[in-house]
């Protein structure tokens, strides 16, 4: 029977911290991205090598895409949203590699995979969602300072107060939306591939594998793109509040 588990399995414990198979995969993905970045950037040349050319095309394409969303703030936001995109798409695709979810060991007559798709674990997607939402608030506050809090707590009139509370609830629900959208799509895809490989192990799963590669790309793009949109909305709110304050000062 195929092995399907909603929760990540514990592999070992380090200093009282349980290390799950999805956490181990997350570390491997992070190490891969860091080593790749160091390898490509250690000897940059005017005439790029093949690896440098691929990296420049990828980063340049991402930069141009996110610039259409964030405008003049692209340099401020790009490191975050590009890192989210690269980590998520790599984690999504690593989960489709042969051996991930199928190579492991038995413990108490239960099969424990050594590696598991990182984004097929709700803990990972919640952590990514928290990073995105906290970053949105951080950039919002650093843009206009404490005035940004009026987006959530506005006592000028009852309507603005209620709207502020709705905004606060909306920010909290973004964590749930970010986390469950990514987790649901990736976990469902892995379950589909596992079942198809068990029922018909030859040829038939290939179209589904291609579909999951595309879904992995789309989910990484959606997550990073929504983060970019919400970042721009937060900063635009700050600009609006600042310009409104300046108008009040000029009128007085």
GITA-V863956 format. One record per residue. N is the residue number from 1. RES is the residue in one small letter. PHI is phi in degrees with one decimal (none if undefined). OMEGA is omega in radians with two decimals (999 if undefined). D_FIRST is the distance of its C-alpha to the first C-alpha in Angstrom with 2 decimals. Layout:
n/res/phi/omega/d_first
N/RES/PHI/OMEGA/D_FIRST
N/RES/PHI/OMEGA/D_FIRST
//
This chain:
n/res/phi/omega/d_first
1/x/none/3.11/0.00
2/x/-67.6/-3.14/3.83
3/x/-91.4/3.11/6.50
4/x/-130.9/3.14/9.14
5/x/-136.2/3.14/12.31
6/x/-69.4/-3.12/15.65
7/x/-97.3/3.07/17.73
8/x/-71.4/-3.10/18.22
9/x/-97.2/3.12/17.65
10/x/-77.1/3.13/20.79
11/x/-95.4/3.10/21.24
12/x/-156.8/-3.09/24.77
13/x/-125.8/3.10/28.03
14/x/-124.1/3.12/31.31
15/x/57.7/-3.11/34.43
16/x/86.3/3.14/32.66
17/x/-96.4/3.11/30.72
18/x/-71.7/3.13/26.92
19/x/-103.1/-3.13/25.48
20/x/-91.2/3.13/22.09
21/x/-66.8/3.10/19.95
22/x/-73.3/3.08/21.18
23/x/-65.9/3.10/24.73
24/x/-62.0/3.09/24.51
25/x/-64.2/3.11/23.51
26/x/-59.7/3.11/26.43
27/x/-63.4/3.14/28.78
28/x/-64.9/3.09/27.81
29/x/-63.8/3.13/28.40
30/x/-62.5/3.12/31.72
31/x/-62.8/3.12/32.80
32/x/-60.2/-3.13/32.05
33/x/-66.6/-3.14/34.15
34/x/-65.9/-3.14/36.96
35/x/-63.6/3.12/37.21
36/x/-62.3/3.13/37.16
37/x/-64.0/3.13/39.93
38/x/-66.0/-3.13/42.00
39/x/-65.6/-3.08/41.66
40/x/-73.9/-3.03/42.70
41/x/-93.9/-3.07/45.55
42/x/-71.5/3.14/47.09
43/x/-138.3/3.10/49.28
44/x/-77.8/-3.12/49.89
45/x/-130.4/3.10/52.37
46/x/-66.6/3.03/54.35
47/x/-100.4/-2.96/52.92
48/x/-70.5/2.98/49.20
49/x/-74.2/-3.12/46.74
50/x/-62.6/3.14/43.69
51/x/-64.7/3.12/41.53
52/x/-65.3/3.14/44.31
53/x/-64.1/3.12/44.74
54/x/-64.0/-3.13/41.08
55/x/-64.5/3.14/41.16
56/x/-64.9/3.11/44.47
57/x/-65.7/3.14/43.31
58/x/-66.4/-3.11/40.19
59/x/-66.4/3.12/42.14
60/x/-63.5/3.10/45.08
61/x/-65.0/3.09/43.00
62/x/-63.7/-3.13/41.39
63/x/-61.5/-3.13/44.87
64/x/-63.9/-3.13/46.43
65/x/-64.8/-3.09/43.68
66/x/-73.1/3.08/43.87
67/x/-66.3/3.10/47.66
68/x/-66.3/-3.13/47.73
69/x/-95.3/-3.02/46.10
70/x/-97.7/3.09/47.81
71/x/63.3/-3.05/51.11
72/x/-69.7/-3.14/53.45
73/x/-92.4/-3.05/50.97
74/x/-60.2/3.14/48.52
75/x/-65.2/-3.13/49.65
76/x/-76.3/-3.05/49.09
77/x/-94.2/-2.95/45.60
78/x/-58.0/3.14/44.21
79/x/-55.1/-3.12/43.02
80/x/-70.4/-3.02/40.84
81/x/-71.3/3.07/39.36
82/x/-69.3/3.10/38.88
83/x/-63.9/3.09/37.11
84/x/-61.0/-3.12/34.77
85/x/-62.3/-3.08/34.06
86/x/-65.5/3.14/33.50
87/x/-66.8/-3.06/31.24
88/x/-67.5/-3.11/29.06
89/x/-67.6/3.09/28.75
90/x/-66.6/3.12/28.00
91/x/-63.3/3.12/25.36
92/x/-62.0/-3.08/23.79
93/x/-75.4/3.09/23.77
94/x/-61.6/3.12/22.70
95/x/-63.4/-3.14/19.44
96/x/-97.5/-3.10/18.78
97/x/-68.8/3.06/19.62
98/x/-60.3/3.14/17.40
99/x/100.4/3.11/16.19
100/x/-75.2/-3.10/16.38
101/x/91.5/-3.10/13.18
102/x/-120.0/3.10/11.66
103/x/-101.9/-3.12/14.41
104/x/-173.4/-3.09/14.92
105/x/-148.0/3.13/15.23
106/x/-103.7/3.06/14.26
107/x/-136.8/-3.09/16.51
108/x/54.9/3.11/16.81
109/x/62.8/3.09/13.53
110/x/-121.2/-3.14/11.83
111/x/-77.0/3.14/10.77
112/x/-116.9/3.09/13.60
113/x/-65.7/3.12/13.98
114/x/-70.8/3.12/17.62
115/x/-126.1/3.12/18.28
116/x/-141.4/3.11/17.32
117/x/-52.2/-3.05/19.19
118/x/-61.8/-3.09/22.43
119/x/-82.7/2.99/23.12
120/x/-89.3/3.08/19.66
121/x/-114.1/-3.09/21.06
122/x/-61.9/3.12/23.63
123/x/-60.8/-3.14/25.81
124/x/-67.1/-3.10/26.46
125/x/-69.2/3.06/27.34
126/x/-64.9/3.11/29.57
127/x/-62.3/3.10/31.33
128/x/-63.8/3.11/31.96
129/x/-63.4/3.11/33.24
130/x/-63.1/3.10/35.56
131/x/-59.6/-3.11/36.93
132/x/-64.3/-3.07/37.70
133/x/-69.3/3.10/39.34
134/x/-63.1/3.11/41.31
135/x/-63.4/3.10/42.53
136/x/-60.2/3.14/43.71
137/x/-67.8/-3.14/45.79
138/x/-60.5/-3.13/47.05
139/x/-67.5/3.07/48.38
140/x/-63.9/-3.14/49.80
141/x/-71.5/-3.14/51.78
142/x/-71.2/3.14/52.91
143/x/-75.3/-3.07/54.28
144/x/-126.8/3.12/56.72
145/x/74.2/-3.04/56.43
146/x/-65.7/-3.14/56.48
147/x/-60.7/3.13/57.50
148/x/-61.6/-3.13/53.88
149/x/-64.8/3.11/53.23
150/x/-65.4/3.06/55.28
151/x/-65.7/-3.09/52.27
152/x/-110.6/-3.12/50.73
153/x/-126.9/-3.10/53.83
154/x/-124.9/-3.06/56.79
155/x/-103.6/-3.10/59.60
156/x/-68.0/3.03/62.10
157/x/-157.5/-3.05/61.45
158/x/-59.4/-3.11/59.04
159/x/-65.0/3.11/57.27
160/x/-63.0/3.12/56.44
161/x/-65.6/3.13/55.30
162/x/-65.8/3.11/52.80
163/x/-62.8/3.10/51.63
164/x/-63.9/3.10/51.18
165/x/-64.4/3.09/48.97
166/x/-64.4/3.08/46.86
167/x/-62.8/3.13/46.63
168/x/-63.7/3.09/45.50
169/x/-63.0/3.13/42.74
170/x/-62.1/3.12/41.77
171/x/-65.0/3.13/41.44
172/x/-68.4/-3.12/39.15
173/x/-69.9/3.06/36.91
174/x/-61.5/3.12/36.64
175/x/-61.5/3.14/34.47
176/x/-64.4/-3.12/32.02
177/x/-63.5/3.11/32.24
178/x/-56.9/-3.00/31.78
179/x/-66.7/-3.03/28.84
180/x/-75.8/3.09/26.76
181/x/-64.0/-3.12/27.52
182/x/-67.1/-3.12/26.21
183/x/-60.5/-3.08/23.19
184/x/-60.8/-3.11/22.19
185/x/-67.7/-3.09/22.48
186/x/-72.5/-3.14/20.72
187/x/-64.4/3.13/17.77
188/x/-62.7/3.11/17.33
189/x/-64.2/3.13/17.60
190/x/-67.3/3.08/14.93
191/x/-63.8/3.13/12.46
192/x/-60.6/-3.14/13.75
193/x/-64.2/3.14/13.45
194/x/-63.0/-3.13/9.84
195/x/-66.9/-3.13/9.00
196/x/-65.1/3.12/11.73
197/x/-66.8/3.13/10.82
198/x/-75.0/-3.08/7.45
199/x/-79.2/-3.11/9.65
200/x/-136.5/-2.95/12.82
201/x/-72.7/-3.07/12.85
202/x/-117.7/2.99/16.65
203/x/64.1/-3.02/19.49
204/x/-55.5/-3.12/18.14
205/x/-68.1/-3.06/16.63
206/x/-59.5/3.09/20.07
207/x/-59.8/3.11/21.99
208/x/-68.5/3.08/19.54
209/x/-64.6/3.10/19.88
210/x/-62.4/3.12/23.64
211/x/-63.7/-3.14/23.54
212/x/-69.9/3.04/21.78
213/x/-61.3/3.12/24.43
214/x/-67.0/3.13/27.06
215/x/-64.1/3.10/25.63
216/x/-60.4/3.08/25.55
217/x/-66.5/-3.10/29.19
218/x/-62.8/-3.12/30.20
219/x/-66.4/3.07/28.79
220/x/-64.6/3.13/30.62
221/x/-67.1/-3.13/33.71
222/x/-63.4/-3.12/33.64
223/x/-60.3/-3.11/33.26
224/x/-70.2/-3.14/36.11
225/x/-68.3/3.09/38.22
226/x/-63.8/3.07/38.13
227/x/-60.1/3.12/39.05
228/x/-63.2/3.14/41.94
229/x/-63.9/-3.12/43.07
230/x/-67.2/3.05/43.10
231/x/-62.5/-3.14/44.91
232/x/-66.7/3.10/47.52
233/x/-63.8/3.14/47.94
234/x/-63.1/-3.14/48.52
235/x/-68.8/3.12/51.09
236/x/-64.0/3.07/52.74
237/x/-61.9/3.11/53.13
238/x/-63.8/3.11/54.83
239/x/-63.6/3.14/57.15
240/x/-63.0/-3.14/58.04
241/x/-64.7/-3.14/58.90
242/x/-66.2/3.14/60.97
243/x/-65.9/3.12/62.90
244/x/-64.7/3.12/63.52
245/x/-64.6/3.13/64.93
246/x/-64.6/3.10/67.17
247/x/-64.2/3.13/68.48
248/x/-64.0/3.13/69.37
249/x/-64.7/-3.13/71.20
250/x/-65.9/3.13/73.12
251/x/-70.6/3.14/74.17
252/x/-77.2/999/75.49
//
